[in-house]
Amino acid sequence: MAYLIDGNNFIGHTIPYGLKDPRSKYSLVSKLLIFHHVKRTKVSVVFDGAPDAYLEEKEFQQKSFSVIYPSFGQNADMVITEIISKQKDLKKFFVVSSDLEIKSFARMKGAKVLTCKEFNLQLKTILKEYKKSQETEKKDTPLSPLEVNHWLEMFKKND
């Protein structure tokens, strides 16, 4: 299974301040990394514009997770259609966009399409599950000898 996400389109449909907030791309990518980790699936997100220095770090560029920016003279839509065209098996390939042209092209090629709203619901569910799992996995740290002695002293006083 793989997800190809129209980044600017997704932000515009799901994040209140959208692209006006310079942190919106980083915030989306951080959430997508969790989605990628939990679902164990390939995720590629394509943004318009020049590359963001914060998103060029190694953690954002892996074999199964990538942040993509168009080359000079291209836009994100062109890159997305190019990626879809190069896919050999589109049965388990999801394209996330609310752009009518992208959705039509993806369907025509045989990819599954999720609107930004539909994917946002999936993403929120995954993030909630992840947060719960992190809370239950919190480990109790053993008390230090000093803390044990402190508690023993307190209980001795109460006897």
Backbone torsions as a table, in degrees:
resi	resn	phi	psi	omega
1	MET	NA	141.2	179.2
2	ALA	-143.0	148.1	178.8
3	TYR	-121.7	129.0	174.1
4	LEU	-115.0	118.2	-170.9
5	ILE	-114.6	128.4	174.4
6	ASP	-79.2	91.9	-169.4
7	GLY	-56.8	-53.2	-178.4
8	ASN	-64.5	-38.4	179.1
9	ASN	-63.8	-43.6	179.9
10	PHE	-63.3	-46.4	179.5
11	ILE	-59.9	-44.4	-179.4
12	GLY	-62.1	-27.5	-178.8
13	HIS	-96.0	-13.1	-171.0
14	THR	-129.6	-20.0	-176.7
15	ILE	-106.8	126.2	-173.1
16	PRO	-49.3	-48.7	-178.1
17	TYR	-91.8	-3.8	175.6
18	GLY	53.2	-140.8	-174.9
19	LEU	-75.3	-6.2	176.6
20	LYS	-69.9	-25.4	178.8
21	ASP	-88.8	117.4	-177.4
22	PRO	-64.3	-16.1	179.8
23	ARG	-88.2	-6.0	-173.5
24	SER	-62.2	-39.9	179.6
25	LYS	-66.0	-45.7	179.8
26	TYR	-62.1	-42.5	179.0
27	SER	-61.3	-45.2	178.9
28	LEU	-62.3	-46.4	-178.5
29	VAL	-62.7	-38.8	178.2
30	SER	-61.6	-41.9	178.2
31	LYS	-67.4	-39.9	179.8
32	LEU	-66.7	-31.1	175.8
33	LEU	-63.5	-39.5	176.5
34	ILE	-66.0	-45.8	177.7
35	PHE	-55.9	-47.0	178.7
36	HIS	-58.9	-45.2	-179.0
37	HIS	-65.1	-46.7	-176.9
38	VAL	-69.7	-46.9	-177.1
39	LYS	-80.3	-14.6	-177.5
40	ARG	51.4	54.5	-177.4
41	THR	-135.1	159.9	178.7
42	LYS	-75.8	136.9	178.7
43	VAL	-134.3	129.8	173.1
44	SER	-128.9	131.6	177.6
45	VAL	-120.8	132.7	-177.5
46	VAL	-113.4	124.9	177.9
47	PHE	-112.4	149.0	170.8
48	ASP	-78.6	160.4	173.2
49	GLY	90.7	-172.3	-179.3
50	ALA	-75.4	150.2	178.6
51	PRO	-57.9	141.5	177.4
52	ASP	-88.2	125.3	-177.1
53	ALA	-57.0	-35.5	-179.0
54	TYR	-69.3	-23.7	-176.0
55	LEU	-99.8	9.2	178.3
56	GLU	-98.7	2.3	179.3
57	GLU	-66.2	159.4	-175.9
58	LYS	-57.4	-37.6	-177.3
59	GLU	-63.1	-21.3	179.7
60	PHE	-96.5	0.4	-179.4
61	GLN	-130.3	87.8	-179.9
62	GLN	-120.7	173.8	179.5
63	LYS	-61.8	-39.7	-176.0
64	SER	-107.0	7.7	176.0
65	PHE	-144.5	125.6	-179.6
66	SER	-146.3	147.0	173.1
67	VAL	-109.5	123.6	-172.5
68	ILE	-120.0	137.1	174.1
69	TYR	-120.0	147.4	180.0
70	PRO	-69.4	151.8	173.8
71	SER	-73.2	167.2	177.9
72	PHE	-55.2	132.1	179.0
73	GLY	88.9	-2.8	178.3
74	GLN	-114.1	167.0	170.2
75	ASN	-128.4	174.2	-175.8
76	ALA	-60.2	-39.8	180.0
77	ASP	-59.2	-40.5	179.0
78	MET	-64.7	-42.2	-179.9
79	VAL	-65.1	-42.9	-179.2
80	ILE	-62.8	-46.2	179.6
81	THR	-65.0	-33.9	176.8
82	GLU	-64.4	-44.6	-180.0
83	ILE	-64.1	-44.2	179.4
84	ILE	-60.9	-44.1	-178.4
85	SER	-61.8	-30.4	-177.5
86	LYS	-83.6	-11.2	-178.3
87	GLN	-72.5	137.2	179.7
88	LYS	-90.0	-39.0	-178.7
89	ASP	-121.5	105.2	-177.0
90	LEU	-98.4	7.2	-178.8
91	LYS	-63.9	-35.3	-179.4
92	LYS	-117.4	35.3	-178.1
93	PHE	-114.3	117.4	-177.6
94	PHE	-105.1	130.8	175.3
95	VAL	-109.2	124.9	-178.5
96	VAL	-106.9	111.2	178.5
97	SER	-168.2	152.9	171.9
98	SER	-109.2	6.2	177.2
99	ASP	-73.8	121.7	-175.0
100	LEU	-58.6	-42.3	-178.8
101	GLU	-65.9	-42.8	178.8
102	ILE	-63.5	-46.1	-179.1
103	LYS	-61.3	-44.7	-179.7
104	SER	-62.9	-44.9	-179.7
105	PHE	-62.7	-44.7	-179.2
106	ALA	-62.3	-44.5	179.0
107	ARG	-63.5	-42.3	-179.5
108	MET	-59.9	-36.0	-179.3
109	LYS	-81.9	-12.4	177.6
110	GLY	103.1	8.3	178.0
111	ALA	-82.5	156.9	174.3
112	LYS	-85.8	141.4	-177.1
113	VAL	-116.1	133.9	172.5
114	LEU	-120.5	131.2	174.5
115	THR	-71.4	164.6	179.2
116	CYS	-59.6	-39.3	179.8
117	LYS	-63.4	-45.2	179.6
118	GLU	-62.3	-45.9	-179.3
119	PHE	-68.4	-35.7	179.2
120	ASN	-60.9	-37.8	176.8
121	LEU	-63.8	-43.5	177.1
122	GLN	-62.0	-44.7	-178.4
123	LEU	-61.9	-44.7	179.3
124	LYS	-61.7	-40.8	178.6
125	THR	-62.7	-46.0	179.3
126	ILE	-62.0	-43.3	-179.2
127	LEU	-64.4	-38.8	177.0
128	LYS	-64.2	-46.0	179.2
129	GLU	-60.5	-42.2	-179.5
130	TYR	-63.8	-44.0	-180.0
131	LYS	-61.9	-43.1	177.8
132	LYS	-61.9	-43.8	-178.6
133	SER	-64.9	-35.3	178.5
134	GLN	-68.6	-35.9	178.8
135	GLU	-68.6	-39.3	-179.4
136	THR	-75.6	-21.8	-179.9
137	GLU	-86.9	-3.2	179.0
138	LYS	-59.5	129.2	-175.7
139	LYS	-95.1	141.7	174.0
140	ASP	-74.5	128.7	177.8
141	THR	-89.1	133.1	-179.2
142	PRO	-65.5	149.7	178.3
143	LEU	-71.2	146.6	176.5
144	SER	-77.0	160.6	177.8
145	PRO	-55.2	-36.3	179.2
146	LEU	-63.9	-44.0	178.8
147	GLU	-65.5	-40.0	178.2
148	VAL	-60.6	-46.7	179.1
149	ASN	-62.3	-39.8	178.7
150	HIS	-60.2	-46.7	-179.8
151	TRP	-66.4	-40.1	178.6
152	LEU	-61.7	-40.9	177.7
153	GLU	-63.3	-40.5	-179.4
154	MET	-65.0	-41.8	-179.5
155	PHE	-71.1	-31.8	177.7
156	LYS	-64.2	-38.0	-179.0
157	LYS	-66.8	-31.1	-177.8
158	ASN	-81.2	-11.7	-178.3
159	ASP	-74.4	NA	NA
